[in-house]
Amino acid sequence: MLSPQETEARLRRQTDDREFGLAYGVAMPAETVNRTAPAPSRFRGPFTRWPRAADAALALAVFLATVFLMDGPGDAVSVRPIGDVQIGALPVFAVGAAALYWRRRHPLVVVGVAVAAWAVTLVGVDDKDMTGMVTLIALYSAGRYSTEDRWGRAGVAAAVLVVNVEGVTARAPWEEAAVYGTIAMFGVWYVGRRLRLRAERAAQSLRAQAAEAHRIVAEERTRIARELHDVVAHRVSLMTVQAGAARAVASEDLDGALRAMGAVEEAGRQALGELRHLLGVLRPEAGLDGLGPQPGLADLPRLVEQIRKAGVEVSLSADGAPAELPARVDLFAYRIVQEALTNVLKHAGPGAHAEVRLGTDGDAIVIDVLDDGRGPVPGPAAAKGHGIIGMRERALLLGGTLDAHPRPGGGFRVAAHLPTGGEPA
């Protein structure tokens, strides 16, 4: 068991290290952070850096290829003379190639357009073997960007059918078209599919790592909270002992009592500093607004005015509210009223009327928030949100109760009973 002083020292070291780790989304020791060099950036080609521009360039290049390239002798590719370009086939080539621009967003539609354009060229167009290139690219895109594998296989089957029909028309030996065409069409779709699955696995692995990092951070914060209890409890214990000593010697040794109270003041400042320092780690995403004083029931008039400006008429009756409340009771009471009025604004909408009543019942403060639900959505819709859960949790933490239910005549009511002692149930 470490002493409070050792715990403080260790906690300060771990806090500084952890703040660096939290900035990167994970909790890690400082020595690990220092040893970790930034990963080299991966090469990103034009299809990754500028996908739309690259796809537009691809569509243009494929269109030019289908127009000006053709199969030459010995399976070579030759350039088609300008005079041999068939003007009637240009619209078909243009539609098939232009569809590639949408190959990422609508890959299956692009496959359908490419196969249809290829099928059309089987009738009356010479030297049309290069039109199959559009279908090859479209099938790869379907495997790469579409998760509908069933329709992807259907696209492969349609492309294979066109290949076989082309072989039957004697444009190429049927056996060659059937074998090589089937392998090519299925192969490019399968390669795209494998790349997509690999990317999905990589993304899933990153999500799992992020979830693990968040879990580690949560565990670290929980552990810090336990250590925080030890450190602050030590300071508060010193304050209690020294305050007791000051009271005991006050009548006989005034200087000693003043020194003891000075020690109480110093211990209190140290405890407050520890709280601020460590709570900053426990809540690293808190903004500067969180550094100000917490609101209380004295701030209700300003809250009511804000709700009125949003379009909900609110009346406040706080004559029966106690003048002095413990800090957390004051804060929780304000938050309950704030959440209740927010629900009125959210669910009852502008045009509704709400009433806030504050009173006492023995050693408890009573909060009653009612609305008439005259807005576009009835007041009972507020029960569907998570705000009721949060309000009830605050009430239970103080040992109180909270009831939220629709009113018989329409609208909604939130009634809270909070002991002013603030003792948990």
C-alpha positions as CSV (number, residue, x, y, z in Angstrom):
1,M,0.0,0.0,0.0
2,L,1.6,3.3,-1.1
3,S,1.6,6.2,1.1
4,P,-0.4,9.3,0.1
5,Q,2.8,11.1,-0.9
6,E,4.0,8.3,-3.1
7,T,0.6,8.0,-4.6
8,E,0.7,11.7,-5.4
9,A,4.1,11.5,-7.1
10,R,3.2,8.5,-9.1
11,L,-0.2,10.0,-10.1
12,R,1.5,13.2,-11.3
13,R,3.9,11.3,-13.5
14,Q,1.1,9.1,-14.9
15,T,-1.1,12.0,-15.5
16,D,1.4,13.8,-17.6
17,D,2.1,10.7,-19.7
18,R,-1.6,9.9,-20.0
19,E,-2.5,13.4,-21.2
20,F,-0.1,12.9,-24.1
21,G,-1.6,9.5,-24.8
22,L,-5.2,10.8,-24.6
23,A,-4.4,13.4,-27.2
24,Y,-3.8,10.5,-29.6
25,G,-6.9,8.6,-28.5
26,V,-5.0,5.9,-26.4
27,A,-3.5,5.7,-23.0
28,M,0.2,4.7,-23.1
29,P,3.3,5.2,-21.0
30,A,5.5,8.2,-21.9
31,E,8.4,5.9,-22.8
32,T,6.2,4.0,-25.3
33,V,5.1,7.3,-26.9
34,N,8.7,8.5,-27.2
35,R,9.7,5.3,-28.9
36,T,6.8,5.3,-31.3
37,A,7.8,7.0,-34.6
38,P,5.2,8.3,-36.9
39,A,4.2,5.7,-39.5
40,P,5.3,6.5,-43.0
41,S,2.6,7.8,-45.2
42,R,1.2,5.4,-47.8
43,F,1.4,6.2,-51.5
44,R,-1.9,7.5,-52.7
45,G,-2.5,7.3,-56.5
46,P,-4.7,9.6,-58.5
47,F,-7.7,7.3,-58.2
48,T,-7.5,7.7,-54.4
49,R,-6.5,11.4,-54.3
50,W,-8.9,12.6,-56.9
51,P,-11.5,9.9,-57.5
52,R,-14.0,11.9,-59.6
53,A,-11.4,13.5,-61.8
54,A,-9.6,10.2,-62.3
55,D,-12.9,8.4,-63.2
56,A,-13.7,11.1,-65.7
57,A,-10.3,10.7,-67.3
58,L,-10.8,7.0,-67.3
59,A,-14.1,7.3,-69.0
60,L,-12.6,9.5,-71.7
61,A,-9.6,7.2,-72.2
62,V,-11.8,4.2,-72.6
63,F,-14.1,6.0,-75.1
64,L,-11.1,6.9,-77.2
65,A,-9.8,3.4,-77.0
66,T,-13.1,1.8,-78.1
67,V,-13.3,4.3,-81.0
68,F,-9.7,4.2,-82.3
69,L,-8.3,0.8,-81.2
70,M,-9.0,-2.6,-82.7
71,D,-7.7,-6.1,-82.7
72,G,-4.9,-6.5,-85.2
73,P,-3.2,-9.5,-86.7
74,G,-1.9,-12.0,-84.1
75,D,-3.9,-10.7,-81.2
76,A,-2.1,-7.4,-81.5
77,V,-3.8,-4.0,-80.9
78,S,-3.7,-1.6,-83.8
79,V,-5.0,1.9,-84.4
80,R,-8.2,2.2,-86.5
81,P,-7.9,4.8,-89.2
82,I,-10.2,7.8,-88.9
83,G,-12.0,6.9,-92.0
84,D,-12.9,3.5,-90.6
85,V,-14.7,4.9,-87.5
86,Q,-18.3,4.0,-87.7
87,I,-20.3,7.1,-86.8
88,G,-23.4,5.1,-85.9
89,A,-21.5,3.2,-83.2
90,L,-20.2,6.4,-81.5
91,P,-23.3,6.9,-79.3
92,V,-23.1,3.3,-78.0
93,F,-19.4,3.7,-77.3
94,A,-20.0,7.0,-75.6
95,V,-22.8,5.7,-73.3
96,G,-20.8,2.6,-72.3
97,A,-17.6,4.6,-71.5
98,A,-19.4,7.5,-69.8
99,A,-21.1,5.2,-67.4
100,L,-17.7,4.5,-65.9
101,Y,-17.8,7.9,-64.3
102,W,-20.4,6.5,-61.8
103,R,-18.6,3.2,-61.3
104,R,-18.0,3.9,-57.5
105,R,-21.4,5.2,-56.6
106,H,-23.6,2.9,-58.8
107,P,-21.4,0.0,-59.8
108,L,-24.1,-2.5,-60.5
109,V,-26.0,0.0,-62.8
110,V,-22.7,0.6,-64.6
111,V,-22.3,-3.1,-65.2
112,G,-25.8,-3.3,-66.7
113,V,-25.1,-0.3,-69.0
114,A,-21.7,-1.7,-70.0
115,V,-23.0,-5.2,-70.8
116,A,-26.0,-3.7,-72.7
117,A,-23.7,-1.5,-74.8
118,W,-21.5,-4.5,-75.5
119,A,-24.5,-6.6,-76.6
120,V,-25.7,-3.8,-78.9
121,T,-22.3,-3.7,-80.7
122,L,-22.7,-7.3,-81.6
123,V,-25.0,-6.3,-84.4
124,G,-23.7,-4.3,-87.3
125,V,-20.5,-3.0,-85.8
126,D,-17.1,-4.2,-87.2
127,D,-14.0,-4.7,-85.1
128,K,-15.8,-4.3,-81.9
129,D,-13.7,-6.5,-79.6
130,M,-12.4,-3.5,-77.6
131,T,-15.9,-2.7,-76.3
132,G,-15.5,-5.6,-73.9
133,M,-12.9,-3.5,-72.1
134,V,-15.7,-1.3,-70.7
135,T,-17.4,-4.4,-69.2
136,L,-14.1,-5.6,-67.6
137,I,-13.7,-2.3,-65.8
138,A,-17.3,-2.2,-64.8
139,L,-17.1,-5.8,-63.4
140,Y,-14.0,-4.9,-61.4
141,S,-15.8,-1.8,-60.0
142,A,-18.8,-3.9,-59.0
143,G,-16.6,-6.3,-57.0
144,R,-14.7,-3.4,-55.5
145,Y,-17.5,-1.0,-54.5
146,S,-20.7,-3.1,-54.3
147,T,-21.6,-5.3,-51.4
148,E,-24.4,-7.0,-53.4
149,D,-22.3,-10.0,-54.4
150,R,-25.4,-11.8,-55.7
151,W,-26.0,-9.1,-58.3
152,G,-22.3,-8.9,-59.0
153,R,-22.4,-12.6,-60.0
154,A,-25.4,-12.0,-62.1
155,G,-23.4,-9.3,-63.9
156,V,-20.5,-11.7,-64.5
157,A,-23.0,-14.3,-65.9
158,A,-24.5,-11.7,-68.3
159,A,-21.0,-10.7,-69.5
160,V,-20.0,-14.3,-70.0
161,L,-23.2,-14.8,-72.0
162,V,-22.2,-11.9,-74.3
163,V,-18.7,-13.3,-74.7
164,N,-20.1,-16.7,-75.8
165,V,-22.5,-15.0,-78.2
166,E,-19.6,-13.1,-79.7
167,G,-17.8,-16.3,-80.1
168,V,-20.7,-17.9,-81.9
169,T,-20.8,-15.0,-84.3
170,A,-17.3,-16.1,-85.4
171,R,-15.7,-13.0,-84.2
172,A,-13.4,-15.3,-82.3
173,P,-13.1,-19.1,-81.8
174,W,-16.0,-20.1,-79.6
175,E,-13.8,-22.3,-77.3
176,E,-11.4,-19.4,-76.8
177,A,-14.2,-17.0,-76.1
178,A,-15.9,-19.4,-73.6
179,V,-12.8,-20.2,-71.7
180,Y,-10.7,-17.0,-71.7
181,G,-13.7,-14.8,-71.6
182,T,-15.2,-16.5,-68.6
183,I,-11.9,-16.4,-66.8
184,A,-11.4,-12.8,-67.5
185,M,-14.9,-11.6,-66.6
186,F,-15.0,-13.6,-63.4
187,G,-11.4,-12.8,-62.6
188,V,-11.7,-9.1,-62.6
189,W,-14.9,-9.1,-60.5
190,Y,-13.3,-11.5,-58.0
191,V,-10.1,-9.4,-57.7
192,G,-12.2,-6.3,-57.0
193,R,-14.3,-8.3,-54.5
194,R,-11.1,-9.5,-52.7
195,L,-9.8,-5.9,-52.5
196,R,-13.1,-4.7,-51.0
197,L,-13.2,-7.5,-48.4
198,R,-9.6,-6.7,-47.4
199,A,-10.4,-3.0,-47.1
200,E,-13.5,-3.9,-45.0
201,R,-11.4,-6.2,-42.7
202,A,-8.8,-3.4,-42.3
203,A,-11.5,-0.9,-41.4
204,Q,-13.0,-3.4,-39.0
205,S,-9.6,-3.9,-37.4
206,L,-9.2,-0.1,-37.0
207,R,-12.6,0.1,-35.4
208,A,-11.6,-2.7,-33.0
209,Q,-8.4,-0.9,-32.2
210,A,-10.2,2.3,-31.5
211,A,-12.7,0.5,-29.3
212,E,-9.9,-1.1,-27.4
213,A,-8.2,2.3,-27.0
214,H,-11.4,3.7,-25.6
215,R,-11.7,0.8,-23.3
216,I,-8.2,1.3,-22.0
217,V,-8.8,5.0,-21.5
218,A,-12.0,4.2,-19.6
219,E,-10.2,1.7,-17.4
220,E,-7.4,4.3,-16.8
221,R,-9.9,6.9,-15.8
222,T,-11.6,4.6,-13.4
223,R,-8.2,3.8,-11.8
224,I,-7.4,7.5,-11.6
225,A,-10.7,8.1,-9.9
226,R,-9.8,5.5,-7.2
227,E,-6.4,7.0,-6.7
228,L,-8.0,10.5,-6.7
229,H,-10.1,9.3,-3.7
230,D,-7.0,8.3,-1.8
231,V,-5.1,11.6,-2.5
232,V,-8.0,13.9,-1.8
233,A,-9.1,11.8,1.2
234,H,-5.6,12.2,2.7
235,R,-5.8,16.0,2.3
236,V,-9.3,16.3,3.7
237,S,-8.2,14.1,6.7
238,L,-5.4,16.4,7.4
239,M,-7.8,19.4,7.2
240,T,-10.1,17.7,9.7
241,V,-7.4,16.8,12.1
242,Q,-5.8,20.3,12.0
243,A,-9.2,22.0,12.3
244,G,-9.9,19.9,15.4
245,A,-6.5,20.8,16.8
246,A,-7.1,24.5,16.2
247,R,-10.5,24.3,18.0
248,A,-8.9,22.5,20.9
249,V,-6.1,25.0,21.5
250,A,-8.0,28.2,20.4
251,S,-8.8,29.3,23.9
252,E,-5.2,28.7,25.3
253,D,-2.9,29.2,22.3
254,L,-4.3,31.6,19.7
255,D,-1.1,31.6,17.7
256,G,-1.1,27.8,17.5
257,A,-4.7,27.8,16.4
258,L,-3.9,30.3,13.7
259,R,-1.0,28.2,12.5
260,A,-3.3,25.1,12.4
261,M,-6.0,27.0,10.4
262,G,-3.3,28.2,8.0
263,A,-2.3,24.5,7.6
264,V,-6.0,23.7,6.9
265,E,-6.1,26.5,4.3
266,E,-3.0,25.2,2.6
267,A,-4.2,21.6,2.6
268,G,-7.5,22.8,1.2
269,R,-5.8,24.6,-1.7
270,Q,-3.7,21.5,-2.4
271,A,-6.7,19.3,-2.4
272,L,-8.6,21.7,-4.8
273,G,-5.5,21.8,-7.0
274,E,-5.4,18.0,-7.2
275,L,-9.1,17.9,-8.0
276,R,-8.8,20.4,-10.8
277,H,-5.7,18.7,-12.2
278,L,-7.0,15.2,-12.2
279,L,-10.5,16.0,-13.2
280,G,-9.0,17.7,-16.3
281,V,-7.6,14.3,-17.2
282,L,-10.8,12.5,-16.4
283,R,-12.6,14.9,-18.7
284,P,-10.1,15.7,-21.4
285,E,-12.7,16.9,-23.9
286,A,-14.2,19.5,-21.5
287,G,-14.1,23.0,-22.9
288,L,-13.3,26.2,-21.1
289,D,-16.9,26.6,-20.1
290,G,-16.5,23.7,-17.7
291,L,-14.0,25.8,-15.7
292,G,-16.6,28.3,-14.5
293,P,-18.9,28.0,-11.5
294,Q,-21.8,25.5,-11.7
295,P,-25.3,26.9,-12.0
296,G,-27.9,26.7,-9.3
297,L,-31.5,27.6,-8.7
298,A,-30.5,31.3,-8.5
299,D,-29.9,31.0,-12.3
300,L,-33.4,29.8,-13.1
301,P,-34.7,33.3,-14.2
302,R,-32.0,33.4,-16.9
303,L,-32.8,29.8,-18.0
304,V,-36.5,30.7,-18.1
305,E,-35.8,33.7,-20.2
306,Q,-33.8,31.6,-22.7
307,I,-36.7,29.2,-23.0
308,R,-39.1,32.0,-23.6
309,K,-36.9,33.4,-26.4
310,A,-37.1,30.0,-28.0
311,G,-40.9,30.2,-28.2
312,V,-42.2,28.5,-25.0
313,E,-44.0,30.6,-22.5
314,V,-42.7,29.8,-19.0
315,S,-43.9,30.9,-15.6
316,L,-41.7,30.5,-12.6
317,S,-42.9,30.3,-9.0
318,A,-40.0,30.0,-6.6
319,D,-41.4,31.6,-3.5
320,G,-41.3,28.4,-1.5
321,A,-37.7,27.5,-2.5
322,P,-35.1,27.5,0.3
323,A,-32.6,30.3,0.2
324,E,-29.6,28.1,1.0
325,L,-29.0,24.6,-0.4
326,P,-26.0,22.2,-0.5
327,A,-24.0,22.7,-3.6
328,R,-24.8,19.4,-5.3
329,V,-28.5,19.7,-4.4
330,D,-28.6,23.2,-5.8
331,L,-26.9,22.0,-9.0
332,F,-29.0,18.8,-9.5
333,A,-32.2,20.8,-8.9
334,Y,-31.2,23.3,-11.6
335,R,-30.2,20.5,-14.0
336,I,-33.6,18.7,-13.5
337,V,-35.5,21.9,-14.3
338,Q,-33.2,22.6,-17.2
339,E,-33.8,19.1,-18.7
340,A,-37.5,19.3,-18.1
341,L,-37.8,22.6,-19.9
342,T,-35.6,21.4,-22.7
343,N,-38.0,18.5,-23.2
344,V,-40.9,20.9,-23.3
345,L,-39.2,22.9,-26.0
346,K,-38.1,19.8,-27.9
347,H,-41.3,17.8,-27.7
348,A,-44.1,20.2,-27.0
349,G,-42.6,22.8,-29.3
350,P,-43.0,26.6,-29.7
351,G,-46.4,27.8,-28.6
352,A,-46.6,25.6,-25.6
353,H,-46.9,26.9,-22.0
354,A,-44.8,25.5,-19.1
355,E,-45.0,26.2,-15.4
356,V,-42.1,25.7,-12.9
357,R,-42.9,25.5,-9.3
358,L,-40.4,25.2,-6.4
359,G,-41.3,24.5,-2.8
360,T,-40.3,22.6,0.3
361,D,-41.5,19.5,2.0
362,G,-39.8,19.1,5.4
363,D,-36.2,18.6,4.7
364,A,-36.6,18.3,0.9
365,I,-37.1,20.6,-2.0
366,V,-40.0,19.9,-4.3
367,I,-39.8,20.6,-8.1
368,D,-42.8,20.6,-10.3
369,V,-42.6,21.3,-14.1
370,L,-45.8,21.1,-16.1
371,D,-46.6,21.8,-19.7
372,D,-49.8,21.9,-21.7
373,G,-48.4,20.1,-24.8
374,R,-50.0,22.5,-27.3
375,G,-47.0,22.5,-29.7
376,P,-46.8,20.4,-32.8
377,V,-45.9,17.2,-30.9
378,P,-47.8,16.2,-27.7
379,G,-46.1,16.6,-24.4
380,P,-46.0,12.8,-23.7
381,A,-43.5,12.4,-26.4
382,A,-40.9,13.6,-24.0
383,A,-41.0,10.3,-22.3
384,K,-39.4,8.7,-25.3
385,G,-36.1,10.4,-24.8
386,H,-33.2,9.8,-22.5
387,G,-33.6,13.0,-20.5
388,I,-36.0,11.3,-18.1
389,I,-33.4,8.7,-17.2
390,G,-30.8,11.4,-16.5
391,M,-33.2,13.4,-14.3
392,R,-34.2,10.3,-12.4
393,E,-30.6,9.3,-11.9
394,R,-29.8,12.7,-10.4
395,A,-32.7,12.5,-8.0
396,L,-31.7,9.0,-6.9
397,L,-28.1,10.1,-6.3
398,L,-29.5,12.5,-3.7
399,G,-31.8,9.9,-2.1
400,G,-34.9,11.5,-3.7
401,T,-37.5,10.5,-6.3
402,L,-38.6,11.7,-9.7
403,D,-41.9,11.0,-11.4
404,A,-42.5,11.9,-15.1
405,H,-45.8,11.1,-16.8
406,P,-48.4,12.5,-19.2
407,R,-51.1,14.7,-17.7
408,P,-54.7,13.5,-18.0
409,G,-55.8,16.7,-19.8
410,G,-52.8,16.8,-22.2
411,G,-49.2,17.8,-21.7
412,F,-46.6,16.4,-19.4
413,R,-45.5,16.7,-15.8
414,V,-42.1,16.2,-14.1
415,A,-42.2,16.1,-10.3
416,A,-39.0,15.7,-8.2
417,H,-38.5,15.3,-4.5
418,L,-34.9,16.0,-3.4
419,P,-33.7,15.8,0.2
420,T,-31.7,18.8,1.1
421,G,-29.3,16.6,3.0
422,G,-28.2,15.2,-0.3
423,E,-27.6,11.7,1.1
424,P,-27.7,8.9,-1.5
425,A,-30.3,6.2,-1.2
